[in-house]
Amino acid sequence: ISLRISDQPHEIVNIGNRGIAFYADNTTETIKDKSTLHPVTLQLRDKSIHLQGQTMHISPSGYQDICGMKFINMEKKSQKILEKYLHDTLASVFEE
């Protein structure tokens, strides 16, 4: 899985079906703007989905901040792709 916001790569901390948390270094001031919708691209194995995200919080964590972003106006097709990826990934973690 990989994450790009405004065409810049970011390291994912956590992901859910409605949002994502990632490391945001000090050079990404525009991402910290909570009033802006940001173009988000998620590469999930062989599928790529394009979303819009809104920054909900910035939390300090050691040398980098963690940014929490909510997905906004997600299309049903993208939502289904993301939910299937999350379900399949979780299922593979608990397989015997």
C-alpha positions as CSV (number, residue, x, y, z in Angstrom):
1,I,0.0,0.0,0.0
2,S,1.2,3.5,-0.8
3,L,-0.1,7.0,-0.2
4,R,0.4,10.2,-2.2
5,I,-1.2,13.5,-1.2
6,S,-0.9,16.3,-3.7
7,D,1.5,14.0,-5.6
8,Q,3.9,13.7,-2.6
9,P,4.5,10.3,-1.0
10,H,3.8,9.8,2.7
11,E,4.4,7.0,5.2
12,I,1.2,5.5,6.5
13,V,0.7,5.1,10.2
14,N,-2.9,3.7,10.2
15,I,-5.8,3.4,7.7
16,G,-9.5,2.8,8.0
17,N,-12.5,2.9,5.7
18,R,-13.1,6.6,6.4
19,G,-9.7,8.0,6.9
20,I,-5.9,7.7,7.2
21,A,-3.1,8.7,9.5
22,F,0.4,9.3,8.2
23,Y,3.7,11.0,9.0
24,A,3.7,14.6,7.9
25,D,7.1,16.3,8.0
26,N,7.7,20.0,8.5
27,T,7.8,20.7,4.7
28,T,4.1,19.8,4.2
29,E,2.5,23.0,5.6
30,T,-0.3,22.9,3.0
31,I,-1.5,19.5,4.4
32,K,-1.8,21.0,7.8
33,D,-4.4,23.4,6.5
34,K,-7.7,22.0,7.9
35,S,-9.9,24.0,5.5
36,T,-8.5,22.6,2.3
37,L,-9.5,19.4,0.5
38,H,-6.4,17.6,-0.7
39,P,-6.1,15.1,-3.6
40,V,-5.2,11.7,-2.2
41,T,-4.1,8.6,-4.2
42,L,-4.0,5.2,-2.5
43,Q,-2.3,2.3,-4.3
44,L,-3.8,-0.9,-2.9
45,R,-2.0,-3.8,-4.4
46,D,-3.1,-3.8,-8.0
47,K,-5.8,-1.1,-7.6
48,S,-5.4,2.7,-7.4
49,I,-8.1,4.9,-5.9
50,H,-8.3,8.7,-6.1
51,L,-9.9,10.5,-3.1
52,Q,-10.2,13.8,-1.5
53,G,-9.0,14.2,2.1
54,Q,-9.5,16.8,4.8
55,T,-6.9,17.2,7.6
56,M,-8.7,16.6,11.0
57,H,-5.7,16.8,13.4
58,I,-1.9,17.1,13.6
59,S,-0.3,15.3,16.6
60,P,3.4,15.6,17.5
61,S,5.2,12.2,17.6
62,G,8.9,12.4,18.2
63,Y,10.7,13.9,15.2
64,Q,7.6,13.9,12.9
65,D,4.0,14.9,13.2
66,I,1.2,12.5,12.6
67,C,-1.6,13.8,10.5
68,G,-5.1,12.4,10.6
69,M,-7.1,12.9,7.4
70,K,-10.7,12.1,6.7
71,F,-11.8,11.0,3.3
72,I,-14.5,13.4,1.9
73,N,-17.1,12.7,-0.7
74,M,-15.8,9.1,-1.4
75,E,-17.4,7.5,-4.4
76,K,-19.1,4.1,-3.7
77,K,-16.7,2.3,-6.1
78,S,-13.7,3.6,-4.2
79,Q,-15.2,2.9,-0.9
80,K,-15.9,-0.8,-1.9
81,I,-12.3,-1.2,-3.2
82,L,-10.9,0.2,0.1
83,E,-13.2,-1.9,2.3
84,K,-12.3,-5.1,0.4
85,Y,-8.6,-4.3,0.7
86,L,-9.0,-3.7,4.5
87,H,-11.1,-6.8,4.9
88,D,-8.8,-9.1,2.9
89,T,-5.7,-7.7,4.7
90,L,-7.3,-8.2,8.2
91,A,-8.4,-11.7,7.2
92,S,-4.8,-12.6,6.1
93,V,-3.4,-11.5,9.4
94,F,-5.6,-13.9,11.3
95,E,-5.3,-16.9,9.0
96,E,-3.9,-20.1,10.5
